[in-house]
Amino acid sequence: MKKITLAIFFIIVSLNIFAQTSSVSVFLLKKSDTGLEIEKISIAENETEVFVCGESEGCITLILPVSAGTSGDFVKAGNKSVMIARFTEGKLKISVQKPDGTQKELLSKTPEELSRFDIKVNVISTDVKKVFKISGYEKAEADDSSPVIDMFQGNIPMNPGDYSITTEITDAEKSMKLEGVFDIRHHGGYYFTELVLNNSQKVNAVIDLAAAQSFLTRSAVPEGVNTFKTSSSMISADGSESVESSLSGFGGSLTGLEACSITESSLGSIKTGNWTYYVIDSLKTVDGVKIEAIIGLDILRNADFITMQIPAEQNGKCFLSSKSMLKEPEETIPFTLSQGHIFFKGLVNGTESSFLLDSGSPFCIFPMSTAKMFNVNTTTGKKIFGADGNEIKTETGSIENITIGSIGIKNIDCLFTDSPIFAKYGLESNGGLIGTSLLNMLQLLEIDLTSQVLRIK
């Protein structure tokens, strides 16, 4: 009897292994009679497919899930490229054929590695702006709720038939599960908390829901902890090249980034374990309190739910949990995650707009085009500074009505400016940043990362 059971078990395992490795998919961005689409194409073991892009049949490019992060591609009309996809030795391998006939491998991944990726493909042409999503490297579909991200920030001249493509790849698996609670306090328009590094050093940290990464100032790095240079890989037909990492923020970018590994970080009762922080020279001082760290979504999104008791006039709390902390149904608003940011829909004076949730900004900030569209009377604005430390010229004015869900907020003072970050996040014509000046009018904000909805009260 034991022999039969073992035999059956062996057969089942063998069949499962065969099912997992018998084929792999590639995703082709192409033109169709109805516009743009992404086609899923299956490649069997030891099979090779050749894609000639830039000629007839509408082939634009293959999606390359190289690694988690953001990559950009510019496809120029009439430029022919030959891409070869093969499934061999248990891996999907994609190469590009160079003009001299030689091939350069761009991708080599197992089906298991690919299945961990969630992908968003942002496509811009002279007449189309469209987002597609590929969940778990399994199903491709149009994503009409996400903003169209442009990592080139509209700086590349485009002609008919050209395509600017920004691909965002995230690892669908959480690196850890965080649960617990920590105090937050409102000071100078920011939500502060205490961050404890290596069980001893306490620093003032700002909770920034618009920060995709977490930061420490150089002076906050504990003694004995070394910093190291960060780099990114640039992949092309000429091979892989290590380039200096940079991060774009509101009003500028940070280059020459360094990072450090902290053995143990604590927020109240929450311990993150070993975590890597970016290191920057300094952050601003707010009404006598120096900002020494920024806690971003890279840490917070390792919970299923983030629930904030908004500390408008008194101390509040932030709960990270595996279930909702709300006892009764509240107003719910769907959101999407793009480039580590939370985007959701709302209304500005009755017109649908896209918003980026930004608890790291004391202000709601909109493009100057919004002020012109709604005839907002503006005057010289407040002095604010970008990610690169340079001053950003702003104007201030009052928007008559901003509606989130069924909650309408009237006559809220906002800042207006021209910034390439609006174009990067697809907000240049119908969106903006929602900061703490509006969030302070709420009692509760819950971010349900499992269902991708906001709950507010």
C-alpha positions in Angstrom: 0.0 0.0 0.0 2.9 2.4 0.8 4.4 1.7 -2.6 1.2 2.6 -4.4 0.8 5.8 -2.5 4.4 6.8 -3.2 4.0 6.0 -6.9 0.8 8.1 -7.1 2.5 11.0 -5.3 5.5 10.8 -7.6 3.3 10.9 -10.7 1.3 13.9 -9.4 4.5 15.8 -8.6 5.9 15.0 -12.0 2.8 16.2 -13.7 2.8 19.4 -11.8 6.5 20.1 -12.6 5.7 19.3 -16.3 2.7 21.7 -16.2 4.8 24.4 -14.7 7.6 24.2 -17.2 6.0 23.0 -20.5 5.5 26.6 -21.7 6.0 30.2 -20.9 4.4 33.4 -22.2 5.6 36.6 -23.8 3.5 39.8 -24.1 3.6 41.7 -27.3 2.5 45.4 -27.6 0.9 45.8 -31.0 -1.4 48.0 -33.1 -4.8 46.6 -33.9 -7.9 47.7 -35.8 -9.3 49.1 -32.5 -6.1 50.8 -31.3 -3.4 49.3 -29.1 -3.5 46.0 -27.4 -1.1 43.6 -25.6 -1.2 40.0 -26.9 -0.2 37.1 -24.8 1.8 34.5 -26.8 2.7 31.0 -25.5 6.1 29.5 -26.2 6.6 25.8 -25.7 9.8 24.2 -24.3 12.6 24.4 -26.8 10.5 26.6 -29.1 11.7 29.9 -30.6 9.6 32.9 -31.8 10.9 35.8 -33.9 9.2 39.2 -33.8 10.0 41.8 -36.4 8.9 45.1 -35.0 8.6 48.3 -36.9 7.3 46.7 -40.1 3.8 45.5 -41.0 1.4 43.5 -38.8 1.4 46.1 -36.1 4.2 44.8 -33.9 5.6 47.6 -31.6 7.8 45.8 -29.0 8.0 42.9 -26.6 7.5 43.7 -22.9 10.7 43.0 -21.0 10.2 42.0 -17.3 13.9 42.3 -16.5 13.6 43.2 -12.8 11.5 45.2 -10.3 11.7 48.9 -11.1 10.9 51.4 -13.9 12.2 51.3 -17.4 11.7 53.4 -20.5 11.7 52.6 -24.2 11.2 54.9 -27.2 10.1 53.2 -30.4 10.6 55.5 -33.5 8.3 55.1 -36.5 9.9 53.1 -39.3 12.8 51.7 -37.2 13.0 48.0 -37.6 14.0 45.7 -34.7 14.2 42.0 -34.5 13.5 40.3 -31.1 13.9 36.6 -30.5 12.2 34.8 -27.7 13.0 31.2 -26.8 12.1 28.9 -23.9 15.1 26.7 -23.2 16.8 25.2 -20.1 13.7 26.1 -18.1 14.1 29.9 -18.8 12.5 32.5 -21.0 15.3 34.1 -23.0 14.7 37.2 -25.0 17.4 38.6 -27.3 17.6 41.5 -29.8 19.3 41.0 -33.1 21.8 43.8 -33.9 22.3 45.2 -37.5 25.4 43.0 -37.9 23.3 39.8 -37.3 24.7 39.1 -33.9 22.3 38.7 -30.9 22.4 40.3 -27.5 20.5 38.6 -24.6 18.3 41.1 -22.7 16.3 38.7 -20.5 16.7 35.3 -18.9 14.0 34.3 -16.3 12.3 31.2 -15.1 8.5 31.0 -15.2 8.5 31.1 -11.4 10.5 34.3 -11.3 8.2 35.9 -13.9 5.0 34.9 -12.0 6.1 37.1 -9.1 5.9 40.3 -11.2 3.0 42.7 -11.6 3.5 44.9 -14.6 2.1 48.2 -15.8 2.8 49.4 -19.4 2.3 53.1 -20.0 2.1 53.9 -23.7 2.1 57.4 -25.2 1.9 58.5 -28.8 0.9 61.6 -30.6 -2.8 60.5 -30.4 -2.9 57.8 -27.7 -2.3 57.6 -24.0 -3.0 54.2 -22.5 -2.1 51.9 -19.6 -2.1 48.2 -19.6 -1.6 45.9 -16.6 -0.3 42.3 -16.5 -1.1 40.7 -13.2 1.2 37.9 -12.0 2.6 37.7 -15.5 -0.6 35.9 -16.4 -3.3 38.2 -17.8 -3.0 41.4 -19.8 -5.8 44.0 -19.8 -6.4 47.7 -20.3 -6.2 49.7 -17.0 -8.4 52.8 -17.4 -8.2 53.8 -13.8 -4.5 54.5 -13.6 -2.7 57.7 -14.7 -0.4 57.4 -17.7 3.1 57.5 -16.3 5.8 59.1 -18.5 9.3 58.7 -17.1 10.6 61.0 -19.8 8.3 63.7 -18.5 7.2 64.8 -22.0 10.8 65.8 -22.9 11.1 63.6 -26.0 9.8 65.1 -29.3 7.4 62.8 -30.9 6.2 62.3 -34.4 3.2 60.3 -35.7 4.0 56.6 -35.3 6.4 57.1 -32.4 5.8 55.4 -29.1 7.1 56.4 -25.6 6.8 53.4 -23.3 7.2 53.4 -19.5 7.2 50.0 -17.9 6.7 49.6 -14.2 7.5 46.2 -12.6 6.7 45.4 -9.0 7.3 42.3 -7.0 3.8 41.0 -6.0 5.1 39.3 -2.9 5.5 41.3 0.3 9.0 41.1 1.7 7.5 40.8 5.2 4.2 41.2 7.1 4.0 44.2 9.4 1.5 44.6 12.2 1.3 47.1 15.1 0.7 50.7 16.0 2.8 53.9 16.4 2.0 57.5 17.4 1.8 60.3 14.9 1.6 64.1 15.7 0.8 67.0 13.5 3.4 69.7 13.4 3.9 72.4 10.8 1.8 70.7 8.3 3.6 67.3 8.6 2.8 64.0 10.3 5.7 63.2 12.6 6.6 60.0 14.4 9.6 58.6 16.2 11.8 56.2 14.4 14.2 54.1 16.5 17.3 52.9 14.7 19.3 49.8 15.9 17.3 49.8 19.1 18.9 53.0 20.4 19.0 56.0 18.2 15.8 58.0 18.0 15.1 60.3 15.1 12.2 62.6 13.9 10.5 61.0 10.9 7.8 62.2 8.6 5.1 59.8 7.4 5.1 60.4 3.6 2.5 58.3 1.7 3.8 59.8 -1.6 7.4 58.6 -1.0 8.1 55.3 -2.8 11.3 54.9 -0.7 12.4 55.7 2.8 15.2 58.1 3.7 17.6 59.0 6.4 19.6 62.2 6.6 23.3 61.7 6.8 23.5 62.9 10.4 20.8 60.4 11.4 22.8 57.3 10.2 23.9 55.5 13.4 27.6 55.5 14.3 29.4 52.6 12.8 26.9 52.1 9.9 28.5 52.4 6.5 26.9 54.0 3.5 27.3 52.7 0.0 26.7 54.0 -3.6 23.6 52.9 -5.4 23.4 52.1 -9.1 20.9 51.0 -11.7 21.3 48.7 -14.7 20.7 50.2 -18.2 20.0 47.4 -20.7 20.2 47.8 -24.4 21.3 46.0 -27.5 24.9 46.9 -26.6 24.6 45.1 -23.3 24.1 45.9 -19.6 25.6 49.0 -18.1 25.7 50.1 -14.5 24.7 53.8 -14.2 24.3 56.2 -11.3 20.9 55.9 -9.5 18.7 58.9 -9.3 15.2 59.6 -7.9 12.8 62.2 -9.2 10.7 64.2 -6.8 8.6 67.2 -6.8 10.6 70.1 -8.2 13.8 68.1 -9.1 15.8 64.9 -8.8 18.4 63.4 -6.5 21.5 62.0 -8.1 24.6 60.3 -6.7 22.4 58.5 -4.2 23.9 56.5 -1.3 22.1 54.0 1.0 22.7 52.2 4.2 21.4 49.0 5.9 19.9 49.4 9.3 19.8 46.1 11.3 16.7 47.0 13.2 14.2 49.8 12.7 11.2 50.4 15.1 8.0 52.5 14.7 6.2 52.1 18.0 5.4 48.4 18.4 6.4 47.7 14.8 9.8 46.3 14.0 11.0 46.1 10.4 14.1 44.0 10.8 17.0 44.8 8.5 16.0 47.6 6.1 17.8 49.7 3.5 17.3 53.4 3.5 18.5 56.0 1.0 20.8 58.6 2.5 20.6 62.3 1.7 22.5 65.2 3.1 19.7 67.0 4.9 16.0 67.7 5.1 14.2 70.8 6.2 13.6 72.1 9.7 9.9 72.8 10.4 9.1 75.3 13.2 12.1 74.2 15.2 11.8 70.5 14.5 14.4 68.9 12.2 13.2 66.2 9.8 15.7 63.4 10.1 13.9 60.6 8.2 11.1 59.9 5.8 9.0 56.8 6.1 7.7 55.8 2.7 5.4 53.2 1.2 8.3 50.8 0.7 7.9 50.1 4.4 4.2 50.8 5.1 2.9 48.7 2.2 4.2 45.6 3.9 0.9 45.6 5.8 -2.5 44.7 4.3 -4.1 47.8 5.9 -2.8 51.2 6.9 -5.2 53.1 9.1 -4.4 56.7 10.2 -6.3 58.6 12.9 -5.7 62.0 11.5 -3.8 64.2 14.1 -5.2 67.6 13.0 -5.1 69.2 16.5 -3.9 66.4 18.7 -1.8 63.3 18.6 -3.1 60.5 16.5 -2.1 56.9 15.7 -1.2 54.8 12.7 -2.2 51.1 12.7 -0.6 48.5 10.4 -2.7 45.4 10.3 -3.9 42.3 8.5 -7.6 43.4 8.7 -9.6 46.6 8.7 -9.6 48.6 11.9 -12.9 50.3 11.1 -16.0 49.0 12.9 -18.5 50.2 10.4 -18.5 50.8 6.6 -17.1 54.2 5.6 -16.8 56.1 2.4 -14.8 54.0 -0.1 -12.7 55.2 -3.0 -10.8 52.9 -5.4 -7.2 53.7 -5.9 -4.3 52.4 -8.0 -0.6 52.0 -7.2 1.8 53.3 -9.8 5.6 53.9 -9.2 5.0 53.4 -5.5 2.4 56.2 -5.3 -1.4 56.1 -4.5 -3.6 57.6 -7.2 -7.4 58.0 -6.9 -10.2 59.9 -8.7 -12.1 62.9 -7.4 -13.7 66.1 -8.6 -12.4 69.6 -8.9 -15.3 72.0 -9.3 -17.4 69.1 -10.7 -14.7 68.0 -13.2 -13.2 64.5 -12.8 -9.5 64.7 -11.8 -6.8 62.3 -10.7 -5.1 62.9 -7.3 -1.9 61.7 -5.8 -2.1 61.1 -2.1 0.7 63.0 -0.5 0.9 63.2 3.3 4.5 64.5 3.0 3.2 67.8 1.7 1.5 70.4 3.9 -0.3 71.8 0.8 -2.6 70.7 -2.0 -0.6 71.4 -5.2 -2.0 71.7 -8.8 -0.6 72.7 -12.2 -1.0 76.3 -13.3 -3.3 75.0 -16.0 -5.8 74.1 -13.3 -5.9 77.7 -12.0 -6.5 78.9 -15.6 -9.2 76.3 -16.3 -11.3 77.2 -13.3 -10.5 80.9 -13.3 -8.8 80.8 -9.9 -7.5 84.2 -8.8 -3.9 83.7 -7.7 -1.3 85.7 -5.9 2.4 85.1 -5.1 2.6 81.7 -3.3 4.5 80.2 -0.4 8.2 79.4 -0.6 8.6 75.7 -1.1 11.6 73.6 -2.1 12.0 70.7 -4.4 13.6 67.3 -3.9 16.9 68.8 -5.1 16.7 71.6 -2.5 16.0 74.4 -5.1 13.2 76.8 -4.5 10.0 76.3 -6.5 8.0 79.3 -7.7 4.3 79.0 -6.7 1.2 81.0 -6.7 -1.7 80.5 -4.2 -5.4 80.6 -4.7 -8.6 79.0 -3.5 -10.4 76.1 -5.3 -14.1 76.4 -4.8 -14.8 72.7 -4.3 -12.7 69.5 -4.1 -14.8 66.3 -3.8 -13.5 62.9 -2.6 -16.2 60.3 -2.7 -19.2 62.0 -1.4 -17.2 64.4 0.8 -17.0 67.9 -0.6 -14.5 70.4 0.8 -15.1 74.0 -0.1 -12.8 77.0 -0.6 -9.6 75.2 0.1 -6.3 77.2 -0.4 -4.0 75.5 -2.8 -0.7 76.1 -4.4 -0.2 76.3 -8.2 3.0 75.7 -10.1 4.5 74.3 -13.3 6.5 71.2 -12.6 7.6 68.3 -14.9 6.4 65.9 -12.2 2.8 66.5 -13.2 3.6 65.3 -16.7 5.5 62.3 -15.4 2.5 61.2 -13.4 -0.1 62.1 -16.0 -1.5 65.0 -13.9 -0.6 67.9 -16.1 -4.1 68.6 -17.4 -6.5 67.1 -14.8 -4.9 66.3 -11.5 -2.8 67.3 -8.5 -1.4 66.4 -5.2 -3.6 66.1 -2.1 -1.6 67.2 1.0 -2.3 67.4 4.7 -4.2 70.7 4.4 -7.1 68.6 3.1 -6.3 65.4 4.9 -6.6 67.3 8.2 -10.3 67.8 7.5 -10.8 64.0 7.8 -11.0 62.0 11.0 -9.8 58.6 9.6 -8.0 57.4 6.5 -7.6 53.7 5.8 -5.6 52.3 2.9 -6.8 48.8 2.1 -3.9 47.4 0.1 -5.7 44.1 -0.5 -8.7 45.5 -2.3 -7.0 48.8 -3.3 -9.6 51.1 -1.8 -9.4 54.1 0.4 -11.9 54.4 3.3 -12.4 57.9 4.8 -14.4 59.5 7.5 
